[in-house]
Structures are given as C-alpha cells and as structure tokens.
Amino acid sequence: MDPHDKLAAIEAYRQHTESLPDLLGIELMSVGDELLTVSLEVTPHHLNPAHTSCHAATMVALADTACGWGCQAHLPDKGVSFTTVDLSCNLLRAVTTGVISCEASLLHGGRTTQIWDAIVESEDGRKLAAFRCTELILY
C-alpha cells in the first residue's frame, strides 16, 4: 500500500476526536512498510500519582496506539478494522520528562491475526519498554 494510503487509513480510523491517544497527546511521526512511529511529550498528567515516573499505562497506551495504527494501516484485503486480543508490556526504565517515542513493527501479518512488536524509547535512545500485541482482523 502506498504511504499516502496508509496515512489515509489511519486518519479515517482516528475520525473520533477526544479518543485516548488524543487526550494523551500521542502524535503520528511516520508510517512505512510494516513500521509505524508515534511520540508524546511526557507532562505531569502522564506521571504516576507519586509523580516519580511516567505511569505504566501511559507507556502501554503509547505502544498499543502505535501497534493499532500500524495494524489499521496494514490491514489485509477486505479487512475493515481490528481488535486487540492480547498484549504484553515489559517496563525497562523510568522517565519523568521529555519526548518519548515508540516504533512498532509487524512481526506477523496474517489474514486472521497480526502480531506487532514495539519499543518505547527516551529522547536519548534508552529503551523504556518492550511491547507485543496480537490483533484480530475484522471483516
């Protein structure tokens, strides 16, 4: 699929405003063949209640968004959407400020499921989280 078509697929999917990615400030950075990158600037509302580090749910939401948008941009013929059926996230390091990014890559692109891997990184390239999810393709 042409990169412009992939962007159009993601924008059509994001037609609902005020979704979680919008509320968190997640931004689409790039989309390519079997890859997608997103980012967000960590602010106080992304932190845990003690304000000691970025909340785990923020990391999961960033990675899950990258994988979900990646899936939407890489649906097989006649696929119309997807739903996440499994996810796993290993938190590796804490961060309290700065821009964090996540690159998602397609590990398996079947007709029934897709498996996506993602790495969340800090501005200086330190790995913050490793994520994997399985998406069920909807027809």
GROMACS elastic network, one bead per residue, 0.5 to 0.9 nm:
[ bonds ]
;  ai    aj funct       b0    kb
    1     4     6  0.83004   500
    1     5     6  0.63707   500
    1     6     6  0.66280   500
    1    33     6  0.81073   500
    1    73     6  0.84466   500
    1    74     6  0.77175   500
    2     5     6  0.51832   500
    2     6     6  0.64135   500
    2     7     6  0.88659   500
    2    32     6  0.87570   500
    2    33     6  0.88857   500
    3     7     6  0.62837   500
    3     8     6  0.86063   500
    3    31     6  0.67739   500
    3    32     6  0.62310   500
    3    33     6  0.79274   500
    3    73     6  0.88976   500
    4     7     6  0.51074   500
    4     8     6  0.61700   500
    4     9     6  0.86256   500
    5     9     6  0.61329   500
    5    10     6  0.87025   500
    5    73     6  0.79176   500
    6     9     6  0.50376   500
    6    10     6  0.63672   500
    6    11     6  0.86899   500
    6    31     6  0.71573   500
    6    32     6  0.80572   500
    6    70     6  0.86805   500
    6    72     6  0.80621   500
    6    74     6  0.72135   500
    7    10     6  0.51473   500
    7    11     6  0.61482   500
    7    12     6  0.85811   500
    7    30     6  0.87617   500
    7    31     6  0.71083   500
    7    73     6  0.70440   500
    8    11     6  0.50523   500
    8    12     6  0.60479   500
    8    13     6  0.84788   500
    8    73     6  0.82370   500
    9    12     6  0.52337   500
    9    13     6  0.62085   500
    9    14     6  0.86879   500
    9    69     6  0.86514   500
    9    72     6  0.65336   500
    9    73     6  0.55263   500
    9    74     6  0.87577   500
   10    13     6  0.50138   500
   10    14     6  0.61578   500
   10    15     6  0.88010   500
   10    69     6  0.59623   500
   10    70     6  0.81134   500
   10    72     6  0.62619   500
   10    73     6  0.59291   500
   11    15     6  0.63478   500
   12    15     6  0.53095   500
   12    16     6  0.88290   500
   13    16     6  0.77657   500
   13    69     6  0.80969   500
   13    72     6  0.73983   500
   13    81     6  0.83773   500
   14    17     6  0.71584   500
   14    19     6  0.80759   500
   14    69     6  0.88500   500
   16    19     6  0.64169   500
   17    20     6  0.89914   500
   17    22     6  0.69670   500
   17    23     6  0.89505   500
   18    21     6  0.78694   500
   18    22     6  0.54654   500
   18    23     6  0.58915   500
   19    22     6  0.52813   500
   19    23     6  0.62278   500
   19    24     6  0.87103   500
   20    24     6  0.60828   500
   20    25     6  0.84796   500
   20    26     6  0.86494   500
   20    61     6  0.80580   500
   21    24     6  0.51808   500
   21    25     6  0.60746   500
   21    26     6  0.51126   500
   21    27     6  0.79514   500
   21    61     6  0.74328   500
   21    62     6  0.75919   500
   21    65     6  0.69107   500
   22    25     6  0.50766   500
   22    26     6  0.60796   500
   22    27     6  0.80958   500
   23    26     6  0.78628   500
   24    40     6  0.75890   500
   24    41     6  0.89627   500
   24    45     6  0.85037   500
   24    46     6  0.75480   500
   24    58     6  0.78404   500
   24    61     6  0.85792   500
   24    62     6  0.86118   500
   25    39     6  0.83154   500
   25    40     6  0.57964   500
   25    41     6  0.73386   500
   26    38     6  0.65676   500
   26    39     6  0.56350   500
   26    41     6  0.80708   500
   26    61     6  0.89795   500
   26    62     6  0.68695   500
   26    65     6  0.81825   500
   27    37     6  0.87059   500
   27    38     6  0.54094   500
   27    39     6  0.53362   500
   27    40     6  0.62155   500
   28    31     6  0.79574   500
   28    36     6  0.79999   500
   28    37     6  0.63339   500
   28    39     6  0.67236   500
   28    66     6  0.81764   500
   28    69     6  0.88899   500
   29    36     6  0.77100   500
   29    37     6  0.53135   500
   29    38     6  0.50369   500
   29    39     6  0.67777   500
   29   101     6  0.88378   500
   30    35     6  0.81557   500
   30    36     6  0.56876   500
   30    37     6  0.51724   500
   30    38     6  0.71002   500
   31    34     6  0.80723   500
   31    35     6  0.58715   500
   31    37     6  0.64495   500
   31    70     6  0.75363   500
   31    73     6  0.81555   500
   32    35     6  0.50655   500
   32    36     6  0.61776   500
   32    37     6  0.88897   500
   32    70     6  0.89431   500
   33    36     6  0.82088   500
   33    74     6  0.82746   500
   33   105     6  0.88635   500
   33   106     6  0.88147   500
   34    70     6  0.72846   500
   34    71     6  0.86899   500
   34    73     6  0.87728   500
   34    74     6  0.70966   500
   34   104     6  0.82061   500
   34   105     6  0.56090   500
   34   106     6  0.50353   500
   34   107     6  0.82701   500
   34   109     6  0.88350   500
   35    67     6  0.88454   500
   35    70     6  0.66261   500
   35   103     6  0.69608   500
   35   104     6  0.56215   500
   35   106     6  0.64924   500
   36    66     6  0.62669   500
   36    67     6  0.75192   500
   36    69     6  0.75583   500
   36    70     6  0.55400   500
   36    73     6  0.88768   500
   36   102     6  0.82149   500
   36   103     6  0.57245   500
   36   104     6  0.52627   500
   36   105     6  0.66805   500
   36   106     6  0.89735   500
   37    66     6  0.63365   500
   37    70     6  0.85794   500
   37   101     6  0.70197   500
   37   102     6  0.55301   500
   37   104     6  0.62518   500
   37   105     6  0.89236   500
   38    62     6  0.74037   500
   38    63     6  0.83333   500
   38    65     6  0.80356   500
   38    66     6  0.59629   500
   38   100     6  0.86224   500
   38   101     6  0.56411   500
   38   102     6  0.53850   500
   38   103     6  0.66807   500
   38   104     6  0.85066   500
   39    62     6  0.74282   500
   39    66     6  0.89046   500
   39    99     6  0.67716   500
   39   100     6  0.55753   500
   39   102     6  0.61484   500
   39   103     6  0.88403   500
   39   120     6  0.89418   500
   40    62     6  0.78101   500
   40    98     6  0.84769   500
   40    99     6  0.55737   500
   40   100     6  0.56282   500
   40   101     6  0.65052   500
   40   102     6  0.89943   500
   41    46     6  0.89123   500
   41    97     6  0.74345   500
   41    98     6  0.56496   500
   41   100     6  0.63001   500
   41   101     6  0.87455   500
   42    45     6  0.79667   500
   42    46     6  0.59278   500
   42    47     6  0.77861   500
   42    54     6  0.71973   500
   42    95     6  0.83460   500
   42    96     6  0.67823   500
   42    97     6  0.50976   500
   42    98     6  0.54864   500
   42    99     6  0.59191   500
   42   100     6  0.70554   500
   43    46     6  0.55619   500
   43    47     6  0.71945   500
   43    54     6  0.85810   500
   43    96     6  0.78306   500
   43    97     6  0.64200   500
   43    98     6  0.78721   500
   44    47     6  0.54233   500
   44    48     6  0.86114   500
   44    51     6  0.71845   500
   44    54     6  0.84224   500
   44    96     6  0.81645   500
   44    97     6  0.82702   500
   45    48     6  0.81706   500
   45    51     6  0.88988   500
   45    54     6  0.88814   500
   46    51     6  0.87911   500
   46    53     6  0.84531   500
   46    54     6  0.56433   500
   46    55     6  0.59561   500
   46    57     6  0.86237   500
   46    58     6  0.61676   500
   46    96     6  0.86169   500
   47    50     6  0.77143   500
   47    51     6  0.52089   500
   47    52     6  0.69795   500
   47    53     6  0.54177   500
   47    56     6  0.85165   500
   47    58     6  0.80079   500
   47    96     6  0.69953   500
   48    51     6  0.51306   500
   48    52     6  0.65445   500
   48    53     6  0.60091   500
   48    54     6  0.59358   500
   48    56     6  0.77609   500
   48    57     6  0.89800   500
   49    52     6  0.78855   500
   49    53     6  0.89721   500
   49    55     6  0.81575   500
   50    53     6  0.79518   500
   51    54     6  0.76460   500
   51    55     6  0.85727   500
   51    96     6  0.78317   500
   52    55     6  0.88088   500
   52    94     6  0.85174   500
   52    95     6  0.84410   500
   52    96     6  0.68078   500
   53    56     6  0.86281   500
   53    94     6  0.56428   500
   53    95     6  0.53783   500
   53    97     6  0.83661   500
   54    57     6  0.83990   500
   54    58     6  0.67448   500
   54    59     6  0.74562   500
   54    94     6  0.65785   500
   54    95     6  0.56766   500
   54    96     6  0.54244   500
   54    97     6  0.79824   500
   55    58     6  0.53044   500
   55    59     6  0.68839   500
   55    60     6  0.89756   500
   55    94     6  0.89285   500
   56    59     6  0.52023   500
   56    60     6  0.62885   500
   56    61     6  0.85861   500
   56    91     6  0.74336   500
   57    61     6  0.59010   500
   57    62     6  0.84491   500
   58    61     6  0.50792   500
   58    62     6  0.61228   500
   58    63     6  0.86516   500
   59    62     6  0.52005   500
   59    63     6  0.62744   500
   59    64     6  0.84909   500
   59    89     6  0.85204   500
   59    91     6  0.81497   500
   59   100     6  0.89967   500
   59   120     6  0.72639   500
   59   128     6  0.83058   500
   59   129     6  0.71317   500
   60    63     6  0.52144   500
   60    64     6  0.58309   500
   60    65     6  0.82990   500
   60    88     6  0.86301   500
   60    89     6  0.66947   500
   60   129     6  0.84386   500
   60   131     6  0.76309   500
   61    64     6  0.50741   500
   61    65     6  0.58571   500
   61    66     6  0.84820   500
   62    65     6  0.52395   500
   62    66     6  0.63085   500
   62    67     6  0.87929   500
   62   100     6  0.89673   500
   62   101     6  0.80131   500
   62   102     6  0.68818   500
   62   120     6  0.79047   500
   63    66     6  0.51127   500
   63    67     6  0.62498   500
   63    68     6  0.84981   500
   63    89     6  0.86218   500
   63   101     6  0.88021   500
   63   102     6  0.60886   500
   63   103     6  0.79093   500
   63   104     6  0.72933   500
   63   117     6  0.86674   500
   63   118     6  0.60747   500
   63   119     6  0.73216   500
   63   120     6  0.67849   500
   63   129     6  0.85691   500
   63   130     6  0.84585   500
   63   131     6  0.65199   500
   63   132     6  0.84642   500
   64    67     6  0.51280   500
   64    68     6  0.58929   500
   64    69     6  0.84315   500
   64    84     6  0.87050   500
   64    87     6  0.81297   500
   64   104     6  0.88867   500
   64   118     6  0.83380   500
   64   131     6  0.79555   500
   64   132     6  0.84334   500
   64   133     6  0.75240   500
   65    69     6  0.59242   500
   65    70     6  0.82001   500
   66    69     6  0.53678   500
   66    70     6  0.59685   500
   66    71     6  0.85614   500
   66   102     6  0.67762   500
   66   103     6  0.69416   500
   66   104     6  0.57106   500
   66   105     6  0.89267   500
   66   118     6  0.76031   500
   67    71     6  0.60552   500
   67    72     6  0.86088   500
   67   103     6  0.84763   500
   67   104     6  0.55091   500
   67   105     6  0.75044   500
   67   106     6  0.81502   500
   67   115     6  0.86461   500
   67   116     6  0.58268   500
   67   117     6  0.73362   500
   67   118     6  0.70646   500
   67   132     6  0.83822   500
   67   133     6  0.74147   500
   67   135     6  0.86817   500
   68    71     6  0.50259   500
   68    72     6  0.62025   500
   68    73     6  0.86012   500
   68    82     6  0.79740   500
   68    83     6  0.82650   500
   68    84     6  0.78264   500
   68   116     6  0.85643   500
   68   133     6  0.89426   500
   68   135     6  0.77606   500
   69    72     6  0.50144   500
   69    73     6  0.61577   500
   69    74     6  0.85978   500
   70    73     6  0.51476   500
   70    74     6  0.62091   500
   70    75     6  0.86780   500
   70   104     6  0.70431   500
   70   105     6  0.77194   500
   70   106     6  0.77331   500
   70   116     6  0.81823   500
   71    74     6  0.50448   500
   71    75     6  0.59259   500
   71    81     6  0.83896   500
   71    82     6  0.74679   500
   71   106     6  0.79741   500
   71   109     6  0.87244   500
   71   114     6  0.71415   500
   71   115     6  0.87295   500
   71   116     6  0.79267   500
   71   135     6  0.74266   500
   71   137     6  0.86634   500
   72    75     6  0.54926   500
   72    79     6  0.89286   500
   72    80     6  0.81736   500
   72    81     6  0.63454   500
   72    82     6  0.71577   500
   74   106     6  0.87992   500
   74   109     6  0.81434   500
   75    78     6  0.79641   500
   75    79     6  0.55591   500
   75    80     6  0.72969   500
   75    81     6  0.73713   500
   75    82     6  0.83311   500
   75   109     6  0.83323   500
   75   111     6  0.84387   500
   75   114     6  0.87598   500
   75   137     6  0.74565   500
   76    79     6  0.53825   500
   76    80     6  0.86271   500
   76   109     6  0.79979   500
   76   110     6  0.76845   500
   76   111     6  0.61955   500
   76   112     6  0.89765   500
   76   137     6  0.82407   500
   77    80     6  0.85728   500
   77   111     6  0.84401   500
   78   138     6  0.88913   500
   78   139     6  0.62805   500
   79    82     6  0.80015   500
   79   111     6  0.82382   500
   79   137     6  0.63416   500
   79   138     6  0.57843   500
   80   137     6  0.77180   500
   80   138     6  0.58783   500
   80   139     6  0.53695   500
   81   136     6  0.86462   500
   81   137     6  0.61853   500
   81   138     6  0.50787   500
   81   139     6  0.69741   500
   82   113     6  0.86703   500
   82   135     6  0.60639   500
   82   136     6  0.53552   500
   82   139     6  0.83992   500
   83   134     6  0.85789   500
   83   135     6  0.55016   500
   83   136     6  0.52994   500
   83   137     6  0.67996   500
   83   138     6  0.73694   500
   84    87     6  0.74034   500
   84   133     6  0.70007   500
   84   134     6  0.59591   500
   84   136     6  0.61829   500
   84   137     6  0.89624   500
   85   133     6  0.75940   500
   85   134     6  0.57722   500
   85   135     6  0.58191   500
   85   136     6  0.63769   500
   86   132     6  0.82360   500
   86   133     6  0.54097   500
   86   134     6  0.51596   500
   86   135     6  0.73240   500
   87   131     6  0.73115   500
   87   132     6  0.56475   500
   87   134     6  0.64568   500
   87   135     6  0.89675   500
   88   130     6  0.82587   500
   88   131     6  0.56265   500
   88   132     6  0.53855   500
   88   133     6  0.63809   500
   89   129     6  0.67129   500
   89   130     6  0.56756   500
   89   132     6  0.66282   500
   89   133     6  0.87357   500
   90   128     6  0.86198   500
   90   129     6  0.54838   500
   90   130     6  0.51571   500
   90   131     6  0.63882   500
   91    94     6  0.79281   500
   91   128     6  0.61657   500
   91   130     6  0.66688   500
   91   131     6  0.86423   500
   92   127     6  0.68030   500
   92   129     6  0.51332   500
   92   130     6  0.74734   500
   93   126     6  0.81576   500
   93   127     6  0.70481   500
   93   129     6  0.70512   500
   94   128     6  0.65826   500
   95    98     6  0.79513   500
   95   100     6  0.87292   500
   95   122     6  0.75219   500
   95   128     6  0.77332   500
   97   100     6  0.86012   500
   98   122     6  0.74095   500
   98   123     6  0.67308   500
   99   121     6  0.88581   500
   99   122     6  0.65597   500
   99   123     6  0.57843   500
  100   120     6  0.68349   500
  100   121     6  0.56317   500
  100   123     6  0.59306   500
  100   128     6  0.87076   500
  101   119     6  0.82323   500
  101   120     6  0.56068   500
  101   121     6  0.54022   500
  101   122     6  0.65874   500
  101   123     6  0.75384   500
  102   118     6  0.64197   500
  102   119     6  0.54581   500
  102   121     6  0.62084   500
  102   122     6  0.89848   500
  103   117     6  0.83484   500
  103   118     6  0.54751   500
  103   119     6  0.56975   500
  103   120     6  0.68353   500
  103   121     6  0.84832   500
  104   116     6  0.64503   500
  104   117     6  0.55487   500
  104   119     6  0.67234   500
  104   120     6  0.88441   500
  104   131     6  0.87559   500
  104   132     6  0.89807   500
  105   115     6  0.86945   500
  105   116     6  0.55975   500
  105   117     6  0.53852   500
  105   118     6  0.62423   500
  105   119     6  0.89913   500
  106   109     6  0.66372   500
  106   114     6  0.72735   500
  106   115     6  0.61870   500
  106   117     6  0.65206   500
  106   118     6  0.88820   500
  107   114     6  0.74768   500
  107   115     6  0.53911   500
  107   116     6  0.53854   500
  107   117     6  0.65444   500
  108   113     6  0.77573   500
  108   114     6  0.52451   500
  108   116     6  0.70660   500
  109   112     6  0.84518   500
  109   113     6  0.66864   500
  109   115     6  0.67447   500
  109   116     6  0.86572   500
  110   113     6  0.52465   500
  110   114     6  0.56583   500
  110   115     6  0.85538   500
  110   137     6  0.86386   500
  111   114     6  0.77876   500
  111   136     6  0.89512   500
  111   137     6  0.69796   500
  112   135     6  0.84633   500
  112   136     6  0.60205   500
  112   137     6  0.53077   500
  112   138     6  0.79530   500
  113   134     6  0.66311   500
  113   135     6  0.54055   500
  113   137     6  0.55154   500
  114   133     6  0.82791   500
  114   134     6  0.57269   500
  114   135     6  0.51063   500
  114   136     6  0.67003   500
  114   137     6  0.73533   500
  115   132     6  0.71512   500
  115   133     6  0.57259   500
  115   135     6  0.62818   500
  116   131     6  0.82416   500
  116   132     6  0.56468   500
  116   133     6  0.54633   500
  116   134     6  0.65320   500
  116   135     6  0.79441   500
  117   130     6  0.76330   500
  117   131     6  0.57313   500
  117   133     6  0.67135   500
  118   129     6  0.82142   500
  118   130     6  0.59952   500
  118   131     6  0.50001   500
  118   132     6  0.62481   500
  118   133     6  0.86712   500
  119   127     6  0.68160   500
  119   128     6  0.74826   500
  119   129     6  0.58198   500
  119   131     6  0.62701   500
  119   132     6  0.89415   500
  120   126     6  0.85132   500
  120   127     6  0.59980   500
  120   128     6  0.53498   500
  120   129     6  0.50191   500
  120   130     6  0.65193   500
  120   131     6  0.80388   500
  121   124     6  0.77678   500
  121   125     6  0.54912   500
  121   126     6  0.53498   500
  121   128     6  0.51965   500
  121   129     6  0.71701   500
  122   125     6  0.52389   500
  122   126     6  0.52792   500
  122   127     6  0.66186   500
  122   128     6  0.66673   500
  123   126     6  0.74613   500
  125   128     6  0.89421   500
  127   130     6  0.77458   500
